[in-house]
């Protein structure tokens, strides 16, 4: 994890972009696996902010904590999320499964035989 993210984009904007990308990618990943997330996209973003970001802020203080959380969220999505549909990395899947474990439900997929 790179906690020394040098960018001309303010950390507040970067973290918001990563938070949205992670939430979108998680919804897509769950749908692909036949799992229903009982949270809206906005609720997923709030959960990420309240559980992932807030943890780092509490541990490291506001300035460093936000930088660390931003770097972590960046590590949770593939780097091309601005060019293609956001996709989670393995880390992203693990973290989001942990954060959302009480909001997941398996849905029945219709199998197609060929």
N, C-alpha and C positions, 0 to 999 in steps of 0.2 A: 504494500500500500504506500503510495507516494503522498506524504502529508505536506510536502512543500510544493503544492500546486501553484505554479506561476502562470497567471493568465491575465489578459486584459479585461476579461469578463468578471464582474464582481462575484464574490463567493455566494452571495444571496441568490443571484440568478442561476449560477451553475448548479447549486444544490437543488433549486426548484426544478430545473431541467432534468437532472438525474432522478429526482424523486418521481417525476411524472413518467419518465422512461421506464424506471423500475416497475412502477404500478401497472403501466400498459403491458410491459413484457410479462409480468406475472399473470395478469388476466389471460393473455394469449397462451402462455405455457399451461396454465390450468385447464383451459378449454381444450387444448391439444391432448392432454392426458385424461380428459373426461372427468374433470373435477370442477365443481361449481364453487366459486368464492362468494360467500354471502355478504360481500361488501361492494359498494359502488367504487368507481375509479377515485372519486374524491375521498371516500372513506379509507381506501387503501393508502392514498397519499398522506392522510392525517395519521394513520397508523404508523407509517414509516417515520414521519416527523416525530410522533410522540414516543415511539419505542426505539428506533435506531438512532436518530439524530439526538434526541434528548439524553440518551444514555451517554454518548460521547461528550455532550456539553456538560453534563453533571460530573463526569469523570475528569475532564480536562479544562473546564472553564469555557466561557462563551466563544472567545476568539479561536483558540486552538481546537476546541471541541467541534466547532462548525467545520473547520478545515479538515479534520480527521473524518468526520461524518461525510463530507463531500467526497473525499478520496475513496472512502469505502463504497458509497453509492456508485461512484464511477467504476469501481472494480466489480460491481454487481451486474453491469450491463456490458454488452460487447461495444467496442469503441466506435463502431459505425452507426450508432443509434440515431444520428442526425441524417444519415444518408439512406437508411433502410429501416424497416420495422424494428423497434427495439427488441433485443433478445437477451435473456438472462444468461450469465455465466453460471458455472457450477456453484460458486459462492453465492450468487444471487438467488438461485433456487433454494439452497439450504437455509439462508437467512430468512427469506420470505416464507418458506414453509414453517419455520419456527415462529415467526411473528404472527402468522395467520392460522396456525394449527386449529384453533377453535372455531374458525369460520369456513372450513372446507367440508364439502360433501361430494361424494362420488355420485356421478350421474350415469345412468345406463346408456351405453353407446350401442347403436344398432350396427351389428356386424354384417358385413357384406361378403358373401362367398363368391369366389371367382372360379 
